[in-house]
Amino acid sequence: MSLRITAPDEPRPPVPAAYMPLFTYLDRRYATTVFLTFEQIEALLGFVPPSPAFADAKWWTAPFAATDCHAAAWTAARRRAAPQLSARVVAFERIGS
């Protein structure tokens, strides 16, 4: 008889697969605030976010709703997005402790 010990599966956060790389990156950062350029976000995701992400701060800051699958990436990582559209940067600030 062989005994096999495996680590328990981590619960999967409610993040769509397309946005999982951004969640994973943010979730694994210890810094209180993580700054990412739009280009870095595109590189993490592997695709260009929709045009409102570049022109409308509400795409990043609107209260999370079930239809906002993109916001699940930082919300599940316990962060709030603070975009600086003219600088093409988003600050992801940790919420709580």
N, C-alpha and C positions, 0 to 999 in steps of 0.2 A: 504494500500500500504506500503510495506517495502522497505527501502532504504538500499542497501548493498554497502559499500565502501571497495574497495580492493586496495592494492598497485599495481602499474603498474608492469608488467612483466619486469624483467631485460633482455636486449638483450643477447642472447646466443652467446658467442664467438665461432669462427670457430675452435673448438677443438673436436677431436673425443672422443666419450664417454669413451673409455678405458683410455684416458689420462686426462679426466676432473678432477679427484681427485688431480692430481699434479698441474694443472692450478689453481684450487680453493685454494689449500694450498698456492701457491706462490702469488696469487693475493691478499690474505688476510693478508699477512705479511707486516708490516710497515718498517722493516729493509731494509737498502739499499742493503745489501748482505745477502742472506740466504744460509747457508751451509747444505747440505743433504748428508748423506752417501748413498752408493748404497743400503744398507739394508733398510734405511728409505724410499728411493724412491720405492723399491719393496713393502714395507708395504703400502705405499700410493696407489700405483697402483693396488695391489692385484695380481700381476704377475711379473715374472722375465723379465726384458727388453731383447731384442734380444742380442746375443753375441757381435755384434759390439759396443754396449754401454760400454762394459767392456774392449775393446781392442783398440778402434779407437776413438781418440779425435774428429775426424771430425763428428762422429755421433751426437755429442753435439754442435759443433761449425760451421758446414757448413752453408752457407747461406740458409735460409728457402726456400723450394720449395714445391709446391703442393703435392709432393709425400712424403714429410717428416712430416707425421702426428704427430709424437712424438714431433717435435720441436714447433708445434703449442701451446703446453702446456705452455712453458715459453715465447714464443714470444707474445702470446695474453695477458700474464700477464705483459708485458712490461719489460722483463728481458732477459739477455744474459747468456748463460751457459759457465762456465769456469771449465772444468773437471780436476781433479788431479787423473789420472787413477791409479797410483801406491799407492796412499793413499785411493782409492775407495771413493772419495768425489767429489761432484760437487758444485761449488759456483754459485749461480744464482744472478747476479748483476742487479740492476735496471737500465733501460735505460732512460735517460732524467729525467724530474722531475715529 
